[in-house]
Each structure stands twice: as C-alpha cells, then as structure tokens.
C-alpha cells in the first residue's frame, strides 16, 4: 500500500490468517503533505445496527462457565446473554430468538457436540454466516482437531481454564468494530 492509497480508518480488517487492527491516524495524502487526523473515541463493540448490543448465545454444560462468561460480557459491554446447557437448548434458543451475533460454545458436552452445533449454525443462511463463533474447551475431543472446527465454521478457540482478561482479548479479535 502506498501513502496515496491510505484512508482514514479505525477498526479491523479480517484476513484468512487473522485480524489486522488499524489505528486512527491513517490518512489519504494523494501526493499532498500528510494530515493529522483527530483522535477518535474508543471503539464500541455492538450488534448488527449501530448502538445495539451484541446478541450472545453461550452454550456449555458447565453452569459455572456460563455464569463467568455472562457476568463478564454484561459487566464489560452490557451485552445480554442467552444461556444453553446443551446443543438441544441452543437450537431451541435459536428458533425462539433468531440468529445471534456471537455464539460461544463448548465442544465436549453430553448429547450432540458443539461441532454439530457449529455446522448447524453455518447452514442457517446469510444471517448465520455473519455470526461469530468462539469455541471454549479444555480439548477439542471427538477425534476432531481445531482445524476441523475451523472447517466446520468456528472463528476462534479459547482453551479452558481462561481468565476474564483472556476472554475479552479473544472477543476483541473476533468481533468486528461496528
């Protein structure tokens, strides 16, 4: 990219290999002297429409993990969280509430695995394709690798146990700045 191609931007760009975070201060010079851009407010992670909170579904058979994630997202971002203890409850929530902006799911649960949930989510059309999916698990299991989960449609992985800070850092990588 040349200086003439740079434009003001504050946010992230997603590539197959990951995310690129762009700071304020990139300007289009067009052969002129570079202009300093004003400082921009910190980004707000939001749902599909500007100012709407993210619509989040957390799927884990551990009530303690669901509680930690729910409390972290509510305290840090004010996001409402729908909880499900297994894939069946998750599918019920999807039918009741429509697509979610973010799904955080375990893989190893009683009954159908989180991997089957990921595949079902990705088969749900355009709205489901926009859903970010984070896998939180001690291990992948079921003879699957993380590569298999990515192929199924997962956007990221966070190993258990994790801290609130690690969860927030991973979400910052996955959720685009709207």
C-alpha positions as CSV (number, residue, x, y, z in Angstrom):
1,X,0.0,0.0,0.0
2,X,1.4,3.4,-0.9
3,X,0.8,6.6,1.0
4,X,-1.6,7.7,-1.7
5,X,-3.8,4.7,-1.0
6,X,-4.2,5.2,2.7
7,X,-7.5,6.4,4.0
8,X,-8.7,7.3,7.4
9,X,-9.8,4.2,9.2
10,X,-10.2,2.9,12.7
11,X,-11.1,-0.7,13.2
12,X,-10.1,-4.1,12.0
13,X,-9.7,-5.9,8.7
14,X,-10.2,-9.7,8.6
15,X,-7.9,-11.9,6.6
16,X,-7.8,-15.7,6.3
17,X,-4.7,-15.6,8.5
18,X,-6.3,-13.4,11.2
19,X,-7.2,-9.8,12.0
20,X,-5.3,-6.6,11.4
21,X,-6.1,-3.7,13.8
22,X,-5.8,-0.3,12.2
23,X,-5.2,2.7,14.5
24,X,-6.6,6.2,13.9
25,X,-4.1,8.4,12.0
26,X,-4.0,6.8,8.6
27,X,-4.8,9.4,6.0
28,X,-5.1,9.8,2.3
29,X,-2.4,12.0,1.2
30,X,-2.9,12.0,-2.6
31,X,0.6,13.5,-3.1
32,X,-0.1,16.2,-0.5
33,X,1.5,16.5,2.9
34,X,0.0,14.0,5.3
35,X,-2.7,15.5,7.5
36,X,-3.0,14.6,11.2
37,X,-6.4,13.0,11.9
38,X,-8.3,13.8,15.1
39,X,-8.2,11.3,17.9
40,X,-11.3,9.0,17.7
41,X,-13.3,7.7,20.5
42,X,-12.5,4.1,21.6
43,X,-14.5,1.5,19.6
44,X,-17.8,0.2,20.8
45,X,-18.5,-3.5,20.1
46,X,-22.1,-3.6,19.0
47,X,-24.7,-5.7,17.2
48,X,-26.0,-5.5,13.7
49,X,-27.3,-2.0,14.0
50,X,-25.3,0.9,15.3
51,X,-25.7,1.1,19.1
52,X,-27.5,-2.2,19.5
53,X,-25.8,-4.6,22.0
54,X,-24.4,-7.8,20.7
55,X,-26.9,-10.7,20.9
56,X,-24.9,-13.5,22.5
57,X,-25.6,-17.2,23.0
58,X,-23.4,-19.2,25.4
59,X,-23.6,-23.0,25.1
60,X,-21.8,-25.0,27.8
61,X,-22.8,-27.9,30.1
62,X,-21.0,-26.2,32.9
63,X,-23.2,-23.6,34.7
64,X,-20.1,-22.0,36.3
65,X,-18.5,-21.4,32.9
66,X,-21.8,-19.9,31.5
67,X,-22.0,-17.7,34.6
68,X,-18.4,-16.4,34.2
69,X,-19.0,-15.6,30.5
70,X,-22.4,-14.0,31.2
71,X,-21.1,-11.8,34.0
72,X,-18.0,-10.7,32.1
73,X,-20.0,-9.7,29.0
74,X,-22.7,-7.9,31.0
75,X,-20.2,-6.0,33.1
76,X,-17.7,-5.1,30.3
77,X,-20.1,-4.5,27.4
78,X,-23.7,-4.6,28.7
79,X,-24.5,-7.4,26.3
80,X,-27.5,-9.6,27.1
81,X,-26.6,-13.3,27.1
82,X,-28.9,-16.3,26.4
83,X,-27.6,-19.5,28.0
84,X,-28.0,-23.1,26.9
85,X,-26.7,-26.2,28.7
86,X,-26.5,-28.3,25.6
87,X,-27.0,-28.3,21.8
88,X,-30.7,-29.0,22.1
89,X,-31.3,-26.0,24.3
90,X,-29.1,-23.9,21.9
91,X,-31.2,-24.9,18.9
92,X,-34.4,-24.0,20.9
93,X,-32.9,-20.6,21.7
94,X,-32.1,-20.0,18.0
95,X,-35.7,-20.9,17.0
96,X,-37.1,-18.6,19.7
97,X,-34.7,-15.6,19.3
98,X,-33.4,-15.8,15.7
99,X,-29.8,-15.5,14.8
100,X,-27.2,-14.4,17.3
101,X,-24.2,-12.0,16.6
102,X,-21.9,-14.2,18.7
103,X,-22.1,-17.8,19.9
104,X,-19.6,-19.1,22.5
105,X,-19.7,-22.8,22.7
106,X,-18.0,-25.8,24.3
107,X,-17.3,-28.8,22.1
108,X,-17.5,-31.6,24.6
109,X,-21.0,-31.8,26.0
110,X,-23.5,-34.6,26.7
111,X,-25.5,-35.4,23.6
112,X,-24.6,-33.7,20.3
113,X,-21.3,-32.0,20.3
114,X,-20.5,-28.3,19.9
115,X,-19.0,-29.2,16.5
116,X,-22.5,-30.3,15.3
117,X,-23.9,-27.0,16.6
118,X,-21.3,-25.1,14.6
119,X,-22.2,-26.9,11.4
120,X,-25.9,-26.3,12.0
121,X,-25.3,-22.6,12.6
122,X,-23.3,-22.3,9.4
123,X,-26.0,-24.0,7.4
124,X,-28.5,-21.3,8.5
125,X,-28.2,-18.8,5.7
126,X,-26.8,-15.3,5.4
127,X,-27.6,-14.2,8.9
128,X,-26.0,-17.3,10.4
129,X,-22.9,-16.8,8.2
130,X,-22.4,-13.4,9.9
131,X,-22.4,-15.0,13.4
132,X,-19.0,-15.1,15.1
133,X,-18.4,-18.5,16.8
134,X,-15.9,-18.9,19.6
135,X,-15.1,-22.4,20.9
136,X,-14.2,-22.6,24.6
137,X,-13.0,-26.0,25.6
138,X,-10.4,-28.0,27.6
139,X,-9.8,-30.1,24.5
140,X,-11.4,-30.5,21.1
141,X,-12.3,-34.2,21.5
142,X,-14.5,-36.4,19.4
143,X,-11.5,-37.2,17.2
144,X,-11.6,-33.6,15.9
145,X,-8.8,-31.1,15.7
146,X,-9.0,-27.3,15.9
147,X,-8.6,-27.3,12.1
148,X,-11.7,-29.4,11.8
149,X,-13.6,-26.9,13.9
150,X,-12.5,-24.0,11.7
151,X,-13.5,-26.0,8.6
152,X,-16.9,-26.5,10.3
153,X,-17.2,-22.7,10.8
154,X,-15.6,-21.8,14.1
155,X,-13.9,-18.4,14.1
156,X,-11.7,-18.9,17.2
157,X,-10.7,-21.1,20.1
158,X,-10.0,-20.3,23.7
159,X,-8.7,-23.1,26.0
160,X,-10.2,-23.7,29.4
161,X,-9.5,-22.6,32.0
162,X,-9.3,-19.0,30.9
163,X,-9.3,-15.6,32.7
164,X,-11.8,-12.8,32.1
165,X,-9.0,-10.9,30.5
166,X,-8.2,-13.7,28.1
167,X,-11.9,-14.0,27.2
168,X,-12.1,-10.3,26.5
169,X,-8.9,-10.3,24.5
170,X,-10.2,-13.2,22.3
171,X,-13.5,-11.5,21.8
172,X,-11.7,-8.3,20.7
173,X,-10.0,-10.4,18.0
174,X,-13.3,-12.0,16.8
175,X,-15.9,-9.3,17.0
176,X,-15.6,-6.5,14.3
177,X,-15.8,-3.0,15.4
178,X,-19.2,-1.7,14.2
